[in-house]
Amino acid sequence: MEEKVMTGEELVEIVKNQLADNNPKKVTETLMRLRMTGHSREEAIEYMACALMVEVYDVVKNDAEFNHKRYEENLDFLPDMPWEEV
């Protein structure tokens, strides 16, 4: 069975939908925090898409459930991306 790989554009679209729905609230909070520290809206959304990608990758690769807590923790790290060091 072939694994479906999400594109960056799809991840960005999911983040935009999360922002529109204000769900999870941490996404809206993260956008505000990144904007207040000088990042453009587009850049902030791309950062958040990277945090989302970590979770999507785990779901696909390890047949795991989406870990909402870890997703929110990864949003807290932004703009740093410590998972890249692994």
C-alpha positions as CSV (number, residue, x, y, z in Angstrom):
1,M,0.0,0.0,0.0
2,E,1.4,3.4,-1.0
3,E,1.7,6.0,1.7
4,K,0.0,9.4,1.0
5,V,2.5,12.2,1.4
6,M,1.0,15.6,2.2
7,T,2.5,18.6,0.4
8,G,3.6,21.8,2.1
9,E,0.6,23.5,0.5
10,E,-1.8,21.0,2.0
11,L,-0.2,21.5,5.5
12,V,-0.5,25.3,5.2
13,E,-4.1,24.9,4.2
14,I,-4.8,22.8,7.3
15,V,-3.2,25.4,9.5
16,K,-5.3,28.1,7.8
17,N,-8.4,26.1,8.5
18,Q,-7.4,25.6,12.1
19,L,-6.9,29.4,12.4
20,A,-10.3,30.0,10.8
21,D,-11.9,27.6,13.2
22,N,-9.8,28.8,16.2
23,N,-9.2,25.1,16.9
24,P,-6.9,24.3,18.5
25,K,-6.7,27.6,20.2
26,K,-2.9,27.1,20.5
27,V,-2.6,27.7,16.7
28,T,-4.2,31.2,17.0
29,E,-2.1,32.0,20.1
30,T,1.1,30.9,18.2
31,L,0.2,33.0,15.2
32,M,-0.2,36.1,17.5
33,R,3.1,35.3,19.3
34,L,5.1,34.9,16.1
35,R,3.5,38.0,14.6
36,M,4.4,40.0,17.7
37,T,8.0,38.8,17.4
38,G,8.3,40.2,13.9
39,H,7.4,37.3,11.6
40,S,5.0,37.8,8.7
41,R,1.7,36.0,8.7
42,E,2.8,33.8,5.9
43,E,6.1,32.9,7.6
44,A,4.3,32.2,10.9
45,I,1.8,29.9,9.1
46,E,4.7,28.1,7.4
47,Y,6.4,27.5,10.7
48,M,3.2,26.1,12.1
49,A,2.8,23.8,9.1
50,C,6.3,22.5,10.0
51,A,5.0,21.6,13.6
52,L,2.0,20.0,12.0
53,M,4.2,18.0,9.6
54,V,5.9,16.3,12.6
55,E,2.6,14.9,13.7
56,V,1.4,13.9,10.3
57,Y,4.7,12.2,9.6
58,D,4.3,10.2,12.9
59,V,0.8,9.2,12.0
60,V,1.8,8.0,8.5
61,K,5.1,6.4,9.3
62,N,4.2,4.7,12.6
63,D,0.5,4.2,12.1
64,A,0.0,6.3,15.2
65,E,-2.7,8.5,16.5
66,F,-2.3,12.3,16.1
67,N,-0.7,13.5,19.3
68,H,-2.5,16.9,20.0
69,K,-0.4,17.5,23.1
70,R,2.9,17.1,21.3
71,Y,1.6,19.3,18.4
72,E,0.9,22.1,20.8
73,E,4.2,21.6,22.5
74,N,5.9,21.9,19.1
75,L,4.0,25.0,18.4
76,D,5.4,26.5,21.7
77,F,9.0,25.9,20.4
78,L,8.5,27.9,17.2
79,P,10.3,29.6,15.6
80,D,12.9,27.0,16.8
81,M,12.5,23.6,15.4
82,P,14.3,21.2,17.9
83,W,12.8,18.1,16.2
84,E,15.2,18.8,13.3
85,E,18.1,18.0,15.5
86,V,16.9,14.4,16.1
